[in-house]
């Protein structure tokens, strides 16, 4: 067999995209595999990913021989070290092969009706690439996060979500996972309740088929700890459009809507049904009457006629009208004097979430959610709470921001509960996510600690986004997910990996969270 092309750096010091304090560090070896062979061998049977897959299998075997741990990275957007290890670190940015559609002999009967919309995407494929490629074929991602620079595998592995309360998170539309595990063996993991591919397809991949509901649900959001996720198989949606409407209001105007997920009493379009994407962005320091410290951003889904031209994004102020990644846009220093933080933050929010009249901006999902900006030290904490406890959660947040202003806005989004075992959006029927993005500094870190104390004091059920700041505490994980979920995840991992394999794909963060065993 030909040798896969892999670049190896023995002197790499890795930092995440936002250069967040304490994230990353020096690594033993930094690997960059690609979909090329050393001797320019031809593509193997139409498998454009063959060399990259062989490269990942080779790296895992090398890690076993070296008795070191191994992890794979996507775009490096996580604001913690969830994807980092100081042993063998794998850069997947060149593993970008993807394809649409399954042949009749490849698709299981349960998924035959959607065979033409089934996507196989290699781990390093960016959301932006999928957006543009799917649009050209009249398709779209069913949902996404607030921006499009993540890789598909990285976004899924950490539970990236939007605010599509009827759709769920990205991982909720995944049908199967292609994982490289110990020994360099690779597996196609799909749920027994609804298999997507046949044994013939797995034979073509060269992968061992595992049909197991518990394993699939656990591996969906597992942040690289079941092995290296080589590719995902998911269902694309028929192309749809999103119509933006943004209003700036007083906090008192939206308070009831925020805790109930009911916007029927707000001054928004009422003749277009439920919103596809609903988001409240609050200036927690301006909650009084007349202060206009609340911004509501709504996208309404609109049908796209097959074959019709795609919308043209308006040039004037186009970037300010799109959905923006708050972490990449908020730059209020938490060390500013508390008296000036409210006004400075308000000015940033007006630029970030400007008022947009209904119908001014209509675009595809790829046009609506744009890229992130580097912050040079960004951070963010994001909670998941049950919808019925949003009021209590906001009270806890405001108790901290009132006592110690630290420059973070508060963003609320609403996501359908996930079936993935450790999805932080598991609260049914809808999980409200509450995000506090900002600049990493001592005041921010202290505020995050105070918030966890406040949540515990109020006995408020909550989880943390796996790709953002969180307490590295096993008790917090078990309190948020419950022993049943955590034990089921650990059992599935034990059933898939040996003790040596579990150590191989662990890292310091997993150790600290009590999930490495």
One Martini backbone bead per residue (centre of mass of N, CA, C, O) as a GRO file, in nm:
protein
  517
    1UNK     BB    1   0.098   0.034   0.020
    2UNK     BB    2   0.085   0.347   0.020
    3UNK     BB    3   0.210   0.649   0.148
    4UNK     BB    4   0.114   0.886   0.347
    5UNK     BB    5   0.094   1.229   0.371
    6UNK     BB    6   0.300   1.373   0.641
    7UNK     BB    7   0.334   1.629   0.854
    8UNK     BB    8   0.611   1.708   1.090
    9UNK     BB    9   0.622   1.872   1.416
   10UNK     BB   10   0.862   1.913   1.695
   11UNK     BB   11   0.802   2.256   1.767
   12UNK     BB   12   0.512   2.294   1.862
   13UNK     BB   13   0.297   2.567   1.958
   14UNK     BB   14  -0.031   2.559   2.065
   15UNK     BB   15  -0.312   2.765   1.968
   16UNK     BB   16  -0.591   2.907   1.965
   17UNK     BB   17  -0.772   3.121   1.777
   18UNK     BB   18  -0.802   3.333   2.043
   19UNK     BB   19  -0.573   3.316   2.253
   20UNK     BB   20  -0.634   3.175   2.517
   21UNK     BB   21  -0.588   3.148   2.831
   22UNK     BB   22  -0.445   2.828   2.891
   23UNK     BB   23  -0.447   2.735   2.587
   24UNK     BB   24  -0.240   2.499   2.533
   25UNK     BB   25   0.089   2.418   2.382
   26UNK     BB   26   0.324   2.205   2.385
   27UNK     BB   27   0.429   1.940   2.159
   28UNK     BB   28   0.561   1.653   2.060
   29UNK     BB   29   0.360   1.620   1.797
   30UNK     BB   30   0.271   1.762   1.470
   31UNK     BB   31   0.009   1.669   1.255
   32UNK     BB   32  -0.035   1.679   0.877
   33UNK     BB   33  -0.260   1.549   0.698
   34UNK     BB   34  -0.353   1.420   0.370
   35UNK     BB   35  -0.498   1.355   0.035
   36UNK     BB   36  -0.199   1.217  -0.003
   37UNK     BB   37   0.065   1.066  -0.159
   38UNK     BB   38   0.398   1.034  -0.176
   39UNK     BB   39   0.374   0.896  -0.491
   40UNK     BB   40   0.114   0.990  -0.638
   41UNK     BB   41  -0.120   0.821  -0.612
   42UNK     BB   42  -0.405   0.718  -0.697
   43UNK     BB   43  -0.717   0.718  -0.648
   44UNK     BB   44  -0.912   0.503  -0.447
   45UNK     BB   45  -1.199   0.423  -0.586
   46UNK     BB   46  -1.298   0.736  -0.534
   47UNK     BB   47  -1.131   0.789  -0.265
   48UNK     BB   48  -1.033   1.101  -0.160
   49UNK     BB   49  -0.972   0.999   0.157
   50UNK     BB   50  -0.762   0.763   0.176
   51UNK     BB   51  -0.498   0.901   0.272
   52UNK     BB   52  -0.611   1.036   0.527
   53UNK     BB   53  -0.703   0.780   0.666
   54UNK     BB   54  -0.425   0.640   0.666
   55UNK     BB   55  -0.290   0.864   0.835
   56UNK     BB   56  -0.456   0.829   1.095
   57UNK     BB   57  -0.388   0.533   1.143
   58UNK     BB   58  -0.081   0.582   1.165
   59UNK     BB   59  -0.080   0.778   1.407
   60UNK     BB   60  -0.208   0.591   1.613
   61UNK     BB   61   0.014   0.377   1.604
   62UNK     BB   62   0.244   0.567   1.691
   63UNK     BB   63   0.123   0.636   1.970
   64UNK     BB   64   0.133   0.350   2.081
   65UNK     BB   65   0.439   0.313   2.060
   66UNK     BB   66   0.497   0.589   2.230
   67UNK     BB   67   0.297   0.615   2.471
   68UNK     BB   68   0.075   0.829   2.373
   69UNK     BB   69  -0.134   1.082   2.317
   70UNK     BB   70  -0.433   1.151   2.106
   71UNK     BB   71  -0.543   1.426   1.891
   72UNK     BB   72  -0.794   1.625   1.723
   73UNK     BB   73  -0.828   1.908   1.505
   74UNK     BB   74  -0.975   2.178   1.391
   75UNK     BB   75  -1.005   2.524   1.408
   76UNK     BB   76  -0.965   2.611   1.719
   77UNK     BB   77  -1.231   2.752   1.873
   78UNK     BB   78  -1.200   2.661   2.135
   79UNK     BB   79  -1.194   2.797   2.487
   80UNK     BB   80  -1.040   2.531   2.538
   81UNK     BB   81  -0.876   2.196   2.595
   82UNK     BB   82  -1.053   1.966   2.456
   83UNK     BB   83  -0.842   1.915   2.190
   84UNK     BB   84  -0.593   1.890   2.371
   85UNK     BB   85  -0.247   1.766   2.352
   86UNK     BB   86   0.101   1.691   2.443
   87UNK     BB   87   0.143   1.488   2.230
   88UNK     BB   88  -0.046   1.395   1.969
   89UNK     BB   89  -0.125   1.636   1.718
   90UNK     BB   90  -0.403   1.682   1.489
   91UNK     BB   91  -0.431   1.827   1.173
   92UNK     BB   92  -0.742   1.857   0.965
   93UNK     BB   93  -0.739   2.088   0.732
   94UNK     BB   94  -0.682   1.869   0.473
   95UNK     BB   95  -0.959   1.709   0.541
   96UNK     BB   96  -1.197   1.791   0.265
   97UNK     BB   97  -1.374   1.563   0.183
   98UNK     BB   98  -1.684   1.540  -0.017
   99UNK     BB   99  -2.030   1.409  -0.044
  100UNK     BB  100  -2.330   1.334  -0.241
  101UNK     BB  101  -2.486   1.057  -0.201
  102UNK     BB  102  -2.646   0.735  -0.246
  103UNK     BB  103  -2.658   0.429  -0.336
  104UNK     BB  104  -2.872   0.168  -0.330
  105UNK     BB  105  -2.647  -0.034  -0.200
  106UNK     BB  106  -2.570   0.182   0.043
  107UNK     BB  107  -2.864   0.210   0.143
  108UNK     BB  108  -3.087   0.196   0.374
  109UNK     BB  109  -3.423   0.163   0.382
  110UNK     BB  110  -3.482   0.398   0.597
  111UNK     BB  111  -3.303   0.609   0.380
  112UNK     BB  112  -3.396   0.609   0.077
  113UNK     BB  113  -3.552   0.892   0.054
  114UNK     BB  114  -3.253   1.052   0.132
  115UNK     BB  115  -3.002   0.967  -0.043
  116UNK     BB  116  -2.949   1.247  -0.205
  117UNK     BB  117  -2.894   1.397   0.102
  118UNK     BB  118  -2.640   1.245   0.171
  119UNK     BB  119  -2.350   1.322   0.371
  120UNK     BB  120  -1.995   1.301   0.324
  121UNK     BB  121  -1.766   1.433   0.577
  122UNK     BB  122  -1.476   1.534   0.642
  123UNK     BB  123  -1.336   1.663   0.927
  124UNK     BB  124  -1.202   1.941   0.777
  125UNK     BB  125  -1.468   2.047   0.692
  126UNK     BB  126  -1.619   2.333   0.640
  127UNK     BB  127  -1.908   2.502   0.673
  128UNK     BB  128  -1.863   2.695   0.432
  129UNK     BB  129  -1.821   2.473   0.221
  130UNK     BB  130  -2.096   2.336   0.256
  131UNK     BB  131  -2.275   2.572   0.195
  132UNK     BB  132  -2.183   2.622  -0.101
  133UNK     BB  133  -2.217   2.329  -0.211
  134UNK     BB  134  -2.518   2.289  -0.138
  135UNK     BB  135  -2.643   2.531  -0.284
  136UNK     BB  136  -2.566   2.427  -0.576
  137UNK     BB  137  -2.786   2.170  -0.501
  138UNK     BB  138  -3.035   2.269  -0.321
  139UNK     BB  139  -2.897   2.285  -0.032
  140UNK     BB  140  -2.869   2.241   0.339
  141UNK     BB  141  -2.814   2.309   0.640
  142UNK     BB  142  -3.028   2.271   0.909
  143UNK     BB  143  -2.787   2.392   1.083
  144UNK     BB  144  -2.603   2.629   1.298
  145UNK     BB  145  -2.407   2.838   1.403
  146UNK     BB  146  -2.301   3.178   1.417
  147UNK     BB  147  -2.083   3.039   1.230
  148UNK     BB  148  -1.844   2.904   0.949
  149UNK     BB  149  -1.530   2.801   1.047
  150UNK     BB  150  -1.588   2.534   1.124
  151UNK     BB  151  -1.570   2.213   1.159
  152UNK     BB  152  -1.776   1.950   1.146
  153UNK     BB  153  -1.644   1.771   1.368
  154UNK     BB  154  -1.594   1.989   1.585
  155UNK     BB  155  -1.885   2.088   1.616
  156UNK     BB  156  -2.013   1.816   1.694
  157UNK     BB  157  -1.821   1.724   1.937
  158UNK     BB  158  -1.922   2.001   2.116
  159UNK     BB  159  -2.229   2.104   2.046
  160UNK     BB  160  -2.306   2.281   1.826
  161UNK     BB  161  -2.532   2.567   1.789
  162UNK     BB  162  -2.819   2.739   1.760
  163UNK     BB  163  -3.186   2.845   1.721
  164UNK     BB  164  -3.341   2.561   1.643
  165UNK     BB  165  -3.623   2.442   1.799
  166UNK     BB  166  -3.698   2.214   1.560
  167UNK     BB  167  -3.398   2.079   1.503
  168UNK     BB  168  -3.138   2.156   1.654
  169UNK     BB  169  -2.837   2.040   1.634
  170UNK     BB  170  -2.598   1.926   1.436
  171UNK     BB  171  -2.586   1.631   1.565
  172UNK     BB  172  -2.904   1.571   1.516
  173UNK     BB  173  -2.830   1.505   1.185
  174UNK     BB  174  -2.673   1.261   1.241
  175UNK     BB  175  -2.619   0.915   1.111
  176UNK     BB  176  -2.293   0.888   1.116
  177UNK     BB  177  -1.967   0.746   1.213
  178UNK     BB  178  -1.611   0.788   1.136
  179UNK     BB  179  -1.375   0.592   1.322
  180UNK     BB  180  -1.055   0.613   1.467
  181UNK     BB  181  -0.897   0.368   1.649
  182UNK     BB  182  -0.748   0.138   1.788
  183UNK     BB  183  -0.497   0.010   1.581
  184UNK     BB  184  -0.617   0.176   1.327
  185UNK     BB  185  -0.905   0.126   1.331
  186UNK     BB  186  -1.220   0.141   1.152
  187UNK     BB  187  -1.555   0.287   1.201
  188UNK     BB  188  -1.908   0.240   1.156
  189UNK     BB  189  -2.138   0.441   1.332
  190UNK     BB  190  -2.478   0.335   1.398
  191UNK     BB  191  -2.802   0.319   1.447
  192UNK     BB  192  -3.034   0.064   1.488
  193UNK     BB  193  -3.302   0.239   1.458
  194UNK     BB  194  -3.137   0.404   1.197
  195UNK     BB  195  -2.998   0.308   0.940
  196UNK     BB  196  -2.802   0.422   0.649
  197UNK     BB  197  -2.602   0.186   0.591
  198UNK     BB  198  -2.436  -0.072   0.450
  199UNK     BB  199  -2.216  -0.327   0.424
  200UNK     BB  200  -2.117  -0.245   0.143
  201UNK     BB  201  -2.018   0.037   0.227
  202UNK     BB  202  -1.815  -0.060   0.442
  203UNK     BB  203  -1.644  -0.221   0.248
  204UNK     BB  204  -1.557   0.024   0.082
  205UNK     BB  205  -1.422   0.169   0.328
  206UNK     BB  206  -1.301  -0.057   0.538
  207UNK     BB  207  -1.517  -0.083   0.765
  208UNK     BB  208  -1.651  -0.140   1.070
  209UNK     BB  209  -1.962  -0.236   1.176
  210UNK     BB  210  -2.174  -0.036   1.407
  211UNK     BB  211  -2.486  -0.123   1.565
  212UNK     BB  212  -2.552   0.130   1.821
  213UNK     BB  213  -2.720   0.335   2.016
  214UNK     BB  214  -2.537   0.396   2.263
  215UNK     BB  215  -2.279   0.453   2.105
  216UNK     BB  216  -2.381   0.678   1.923
  217UNK     BB  217  -2.487   0.876   2.143
  218UNK     BB  218  -2.203   0.903   2.281
  219UNK     BB  219  -2.017   0.981   2.024
  220UNK     BB  220  -2.131   1.245   1.918
  221UNK     BB  221  -2.053   1.383   2.211
  222UNK     BB  222  -1.683   1.335   2.263
  223UNK     BB  223  -1.426   1.511   2.206
  224UNK     BB  224  -1.224   1.263   2.093
  225UNK     BB  225  -1.269   0.996   2.308
  226UNK     BB  226  -1.326   0.754   2.069
  227UNK     BB  227  -1.142   0.903   1.869
  228UNK     BB  228  -1.095   0.970   1.536
  229UNK     BB  229  -1.286   1.177   1.342
  230UNK     BB  230  -1.309   1.139   1.001
  231UNK     BB  231  -1.636   1.128   0.968
  232UNK     BB  232  -1.961   1.235   0.850
  233UNK     BB  233  -2.313   1.152   0.844
  234UNK     BB  234  -2.568   1.347   0.682
  235UNK     BB  235  -2.861   1.547   0.659
  236UNK     BB  236  -2.984   1.735   0.426
  237UNK     BB  237  -3.156   2.017   0.317
  238UNK     BB  238  -3.357   2.187   0.164
  239UNK     BB  239  -3.345   2.481   0.044
  240UNK     BB  240  -3.336   2.782   0.236
  241UNK     BB  241  -3.456   3.080   0.382
  242UNK     BB  242  -3.368   3.391   0.558
  243UNK     BB  243  -3.546   3.631   0.760
  244UNK     BB  244  -3.463   3.938   0.891
  245UNK     BB  245  -3.513   4.059   1.240
  246UNK     BB  246  -3.440   4.367   1.427
  247UNK     BB  247  -3.464   4.469   1.775
  248UNK     BB  248  -3.477   4.749   2.001
  249UNK     BB  249  -3.516   4.717   2.357
  250UNK     BB  250  -3.637   4.670   2.647
  251UNK     BB  251  -3.613   4.444   2.889
  252UNK     BB  252  -3.916   4.455   2.977
  253UNK     BB  253  -4.026   4.373   2.689
  254UNK     BB  254  -3.861   4.067   2.692
  255UNK     BB  255  -3.872   3.901   2.955
  256UNK     BB  256  -4.110   3.704   2.899
  257UNK     BB  257  -4.005   3.590   2.630
  258UNK     BB  258  -3.738   3.467   2.740
  259UNK     BB  259  -3.888   3.257   2.948
  260UNK     BB  260  -4.112   3.138   2.714
  261UNK     BB  261  -4.072   3.155   2.394
  262UNK     BB  262  -4.272   3.415   2.347
  263UNK     BB  263  -4.331   3.662   2.068
  264UNK     BB  264  -4.636   3.767   2.030
  265UNK     BB  265  -4.594   4.059   2.200
  266UNK     BB  266  -4.408   4.160   1.996
  267UNK     BB  267  -4.268   4.389   1.751
  268UNK     BB  268  -4.339   4.155   1.526
  269UNK     BB  269  -4.387   3.944   1.298
  270UNK     BB  270  -4.718   3.752   1.283
  271UNK     BB  271  -4.749   3.610   0.966
  272UNK     BB  272  -4.490   3.366   0.979
  273UNK     BB  273  -4.470   3.228   1.233
  274UNK     BB  274  -4.231   3.065   1.355
  275UNK     BB  275  -3.922   3.087   1.437
  276UNK     BB  276  -3.618   2.959   1.349
  277UNK     BB  277  -3.454   3.208   1.487
  278UNK     BB  278  -3.384   3.288   1.837
  279UNK     BB  279  -3.252   3.601   1.984
  280UNK     BB  280  -3.105   3.730   2.283
  281UNK     BB  281  -2.940   4.047   2.352
  282UNK     BB  282  -2.779   4.161   2.649
  283UNK     BB  283  -2.746   4.439   2.864
  284UNK     BB  284  -2.697   4.394   3.201
  285UNK     BB  285  -2.649   4.723   3.262
  286UNK     BB  286  -2.936   4.781   3.081
  287UNK     BB  287  -3.262   4.730   3.238
  288UNK     BB  288  -3.408   4.985   3.199
  289UNK     BB  289  -3.612   5.224   3.127
  290UNK     BB  290  -3.501   5.352   2.812
  291UNK     BB  291  -3.214   5.181   2.755
  292UNK     BB  292  -3.203   4.962   2.530
  293UNK     BB  293  -3.072   4.653   2.634
  294UNK     BB  294  -3.235   4.495   2.397
  295UNK     BB  295  -3.191   4.227   2.154
  296UNK     BB  296  -3.376   4.106   1.874
  297UNK     BB  297  -3.321   3.802   1.681
  298UNK     BB  298  -3.477   3.707   1.369
  299UNK     BB  299  -3.549   3.406   1.181
  300UNK     BB  300  -3.730   3.336   0.892
  301UNK     BB  301  -3.862   3.095   0.715
  302UNK     BB  302  -3.809   3.040   0.356
  303UNK     BB  303  -3.888   2.950   0.058
  304UNK     BB  304  -3.713   2.779  -0.208
  305UNK     BB  305  -3.716   2.773  -0.531
  306UNK     BB  306  -3.648   2.560  -0.761
  307UNK     BB  307  -3.394   2.732  -0.952
  308UNK     BB  308  -3.365   2.980  -0.814
  309UNK     BB  309  -3.218   3.250  -0.737
  310UNK     BB  310  -3.002   3.376  -0.535
  311UNK     BB  311  -2.939   3.587  -0.315
  312UNK     BB  312  -2.822   3.919  -0.267
  313UNK     BB  313  -2.599   4.066  -0.083
  314UNK     BB  314  -2.579   4.347   0.059
  315UNK     BB  315  -2.323   4.581   0.063
  316UNK     BB  316  -2.444   4.768   0.265
  317UNK     BB  317  -2.364   4.647   0.564
  318UNK     BB  318  -2.359   4.334   0.545
  319UNK     BB  319  -2.186   4.239   0.792
  320UNK     BB  320  -2.389   4.373   1.008
  321UNK     BB  321  -2.646   4.180   0.928
  322UNK     BB  322  -2.532   3.940   1.012
  323UNK     BB  323  -2.449   3.683   1.173
  324UNK     BB  324  -2.259   3.690   1.478
  325UNK     BB  325  -1.984   3.627   1.657
  326UNK     BB  326  -1.947   3.730   1.974
  327UNK     BB  327  -1.655   3.663   2.043
  328UNK     BB  328  -1.543   3.819   1.773
  329UNK     BB  329  -1.686   4.117   1.866
  330UNK     BB  330  -1.625   4.135   2.160
  331UNK     BB  331  -1.417   4.416   2.330
  332UNK     BB  332  -1.459   4.435   2.640
  333UNK     BB  333  -1.289   4.533   2.900
  334UNK     BB  334  -1.289   4.405   3.227
  335UNK     BB  335  -1.081   4.645   3.336
  336UNK     BB  336  -1.272   4.848   3.334
  337UNK     BB  337  -1.451   5.076   3.453
  338UNK     BB  338  -1.765   5.014   3.562
  339UNK     BB  339  -1.898   5.289   3.462
  340UNK     BB  340  -1.822   5.231   3.135
  341UNK     BB  341  -1.930   4.956   3.038
  342UNK     BB  342  -2.227   5.000   2.945
  343UNK     BB  343  -2.163   5.201   2.707
  344UNK     BB  344  -1.955   5.036   2.551
  345UNK     BB  345  -2.132   4.787   2.504
  346UNK     BB  346  -2.365   4.931   2.359
  347UNK     BB  347  -2.202   5.019   2.112
  348UNK     BB  348  -2.133   4.732   2.018
  349UNK     BB  349  -2.425   4.621   1.990
  350UNK     BB  350  -2.518   4.821   1.771
  351UNK     BB  351  -2.312   4.706   1.564
  352UNK     BB  352  -2.381   4.397   1.588
  353UNK     BB  353  -2.720   4.460   1.640
  354UNK     BB  354  -2.879   4.596   1.420
  355UNK     BB  355  -3.140   4.730   1.300
  356UNK     BB  356  -3.391   4.529   1.110
  357UNK     BB  357  -3.605   4.519   0.878
  358UNK     BB  358  -3.835   4.346   0.744
  359UNK     BB  359  -3.683   4.218   0.437
  360UNK     BB  360  -3.391   4.339   0.390
  361UNK     BB  361  -3.282   4.045   0.484
  362UNK     BB  362  -3.213   3.777   0.252
  363UNK     BB  363  -3.092   3.436   0.302
  364UNK     BB  364  -2.889   3.203   0.329
  365UNK     BB  365  -2.730   3.039   0.567
  366UNK     BB  366  -2.444   3.118   0.452
  367UNK     BB  367  -2.518   3.432   0.448
  368UNK     BB  368  -2.602   3.471   0.759
  369UNK     BB  369  -2.342   3.301   0.858
  370UNK     BB  370  -2.042   3.400   0.951
  371UNK     BB  371  -1.742   3.473   1.045
  372UNK     BB  372  -1.478   3.490   1.253
  373UNK     BB  373  -1.291   3.676   1.491
  374UNK     BB  374  -1.014   3.765   1.617
  375UNK     BB  375  -0.910   3.859   1.963
  376UNK     BB  376  -0.659   3.800   2.148
  377UNK     BB  377  -0.845   3.677   2.412
  378UNK     BB  378  -1.093   3.510   2.413
  379UNK     BB  379  -1.413   3.441   2.578
  380UNK     BB  380  -1.650   3.188   2.717
  381UNK     BB  381  -1.973   3.127   2.859
  382UNK     BB  382  -2.204   2.834   2.847
  383UNK     BB  383  -2.533   2.758   2.909
  384UNK     BB  384  -2.765   2.500   3.013
  385UNK     BB  385  -3.125   2.526   3.042
  386UNK     BB  386  -3.424   2.502   3.137
  387UNK     BB  387  -3.689   2.674   3.031
  388UNK     BB  388  -3.831   2.695   3.325
  389UNK     BB  389  -3.531   2.837   3.437
  390UNK     BB  390  -3.454   3.115   3.310
  391UNK     BB  391  -3.520   3.322   3.528
  392UNK     BB  392  -3.319   3.209   3.738
  393UNK     BB  393  -3.065   3.232   3.563
  394UNK     BB  394  -3.074   3.539   3.522
  395UNK     BB  395  -3.058   3.611   3.821
  396UNK     BB  396  -2.773   3.495   3.854
  397UNK     BB  397  -2.631   3.668   3.644
  398UNK     BB  398  -2.713   3.951   3.763
  399UNK     BB  399  -2.576   3.915   4.035
  400UNK     BB  400  -2.292   3.927   3.907
  401UNK     BB  401  -2.299   4.184   3.724
  402UNK     BB  402  -2.372   4.377   3.959
  403UNK     BB  403  -2.117   4.311   4.141
  404UNK     BB  404  -1.930   4.238   3.858
  405UNK     BB  405  -1.833   4.398   3.611
  406UNK     BB  406  -1.717   4.230   3.274
  407UNK     BB  407  -1.831   4.299   2.965
  408UNK     BB  408  -2.074   4.099   2.921
  409UNK     BB  409  -2.298   3.970   2.745
  410UNK     BB  410  -2.636   3.826   2.692
  411UNK     BB  411  -2.717   3.515   2.534
  412UNK     BB  412  -3.019   3.380   2.389
  413UNK     BB  413  -3.111   3.039   2.315
  414UNK     BB  414  -3.310   2.781   2.127
  415UNK     BB  415  -3.311   2.419   2.181
  416UNK     BB  416  -3.358   2.121   2.097
  417UNK     BB  417  -3.350   1.836   2.237
  418UNK     BB  418  -3.106   1.594   2.289
  419UNK     BB  419  -2.992   1.248   2.244
  420UNK     BB  420  -2.727   1.297   2.328
  421UNK     BB  421  -2.577   1.210   2.610
  422UNK     BB  422  -2.361   1.487   2.621
  423UNK     BB  423  -2.551   1.707   2.563
  424UNK     BB  424  -2.603   2.033   2.674
  425UNK     BB  425  -2.901   2.007   2.516
  426UNK     BB  426  -3.098   1.793   2.704
  427UNK     BB  427  -3.330   1.969   2.776
  428UNK     BB  428  -3.667   1.923   2.808
  429UNK     BB  429  -3.774   2.036   2.509
  430UNK     BB  430  -3.599   2.297   2.583
  431UNK     BB  431  -3.295   2.461   2.551
  432UNK     BB  432  -3.135   2.719   2.716
  433UNK     BB  433  -2.890   2.938   2.608
  434UNK     BB  434  -2.618   3.104   2.797
  435UNK     BB  435  -2.411   3.369   2.693
  436UNK     BB  436  -2.064   3.499   2.795
  437UNK     BB  437  -1.884   3.710   2.620
  438UNK     BB  438  -1.521   3.794   2.590
  439UNK     BB  439  -1.243   3.892   2.771
  440UNK     BB  440  -0.966   3.763   2.892
  441UNK     BB  441  -0.961   3.793   3.253
  442UNK     BB  442  -0.968   3.811   3.585
  443UNK     BB  443  -1.264   3.913   3.601
  444UNK     BB  444  -1.387   3.692   3.429
  445UNK     BB  445  -1.294   3.446   3.595
  446UNK     BB  446  -1.436   3.536   3.855
  447UNK     BB  447  -1.724   3.548   3.739
  448UNK     BB  448  -1.744   3.250   3.667
  449UNK     BB  449  -1.716   3.148   3.956
  450UNK     BB  450  -1.959   3.303   4.077
  451UNK     BB  451  -2.174   3.172   3.897
  452UNK     BB  452  -2.147   2.883   3.995
  453UNK     BB  453  -2.218   2.949   4.287
  454UNK     BB  454  -2.501   3.063   4.226
  455UNK     BB  455  -2.620   2.809   4.097
  456UNK     BB  456  -2.581   2.627   4.344
  457UNK     BB  457  -2.739   2.797   4.551
  458UNK     BB  458  -3.011   2.762   4.354
  459UNK     BB  459  -3.037   2.476   4.237
  460UNK     BB  460  -2.954   2.485   3.921
  461UNK     BB  461  -2.990   2.346   3.636
  462UNK     BB  462  -2.674   2.268   3.454
  463UNK     BB  463  -2.468   2.331   3.173
  464UNK     BB  464  -2.181   2.305   2.951
  465UNK     BB  465  -2.001   2.400   2.705
  466UNK     BB  466  -1.741   2.210   2.571
  467UNK     BB  467  -1.602   2.482   2.409
  468UNK     BB  468  -1.594   2.624   2.692
  469UNK     BB  469  -1.607   2.756   2.977
  470UNK     BB  470  -1.536   2.542   3.267
  471UNK     BB  471  -1.560   2.346   3.526
  472UNK     BB  472  -1.309   2.119   3.649
  473UNK     BB  473  -1.571   1.911   3.753
  474UNK     BB  474  -1.735   1.620   3.815
  475UNK     BB  475  -1.983   1.730   3.974
  476UNK     BB  476  -2.089   1.918   3.750
  477UNK     BB  477  -2.143   1.701   3.542
  478UNK     BB  478  -2.340   1.523   3.713
  479UNK     BB  479  -2.544   1.749   3.777
  480UNK     BB  480  -2.618   1.816   3.471
  481UNK     BB  481  -2.671   1.494   3.367
  482UNK     BB  482  -2.642   1.270   3.546
  483UNK     BB  483  -2.567   0.949   3.621
  484UNK     BB  484  -2.700   0.801   3.384
  485UNK     BB  485  -2.552   0.947   3.152
  486UNK     BB  486  -2.258   0.919   3.240
  487UNK     BB  487  -2.257   0.607   3.267
  488UNK     BB  488  -2.339   0.551   2.973
  489UNK     BB  489  -2.092   0.681   2.844
  490UNK     BB  490  -1.877   0.509   2.986
  491UNK     BB  491  -1.983   0.234   2.890
  492UNK     BB  492  -1.951   0.286   2.585
  493UNK     BB  493  -1.644   0.337   2.596
  494UNK     BB  494  -1.569   0.059   2.719
  495UNK     BB  495  -1.698  -0.107   2.475
  496UNK     BB  496  -1.497   0.029   2.249
  497UNK     BB  497  -1.258   0.053   2.458
  498UNK     BB  498  -0.987   0.001   2.601
  499UNK     BB  499  -0.785   0.102   2.843
  500UNK     BB  500  -0.570   0.195   2.639
  501UNK     BB  501  -0.767   0.354   2.455
  502UNK     BB  502  -0.868   0.556   2.667
  503UNK     BB  503  -0.588   0.681   2.713
  504UNK     BB  504  -0.514   0.761   2.420
  505UNK     BB  505  -0.804   0.957   2.405
  506UNK     BB  506  -0.702   1.147   2.616
  507UNK     BB  507  -0.691   1.422   2.859
  508UNK     BB  508  -0.673   1.660   3.094
  509UNK     BB  509  -0.973   1.742   3.084
  510UNK     BB  510  -1.092   1.460   3.113
  511UNK     BB  511  -0.966   1.399   3.380
  512UNK     BB  512  -1.093   1.646   3.542
  513UNK     BB  513  -1.403   1.537   3.466
  514UNK     BB  514  -1.417   1.212   3.498
  515UNK     BB  515  -1.392   1.071   3.176
  516UNK     BB  516  -1.126   0.876   3.139
  517UNK     BB  517  -1.040   0.633   3.341
   0.00000   0.00000   0.00000
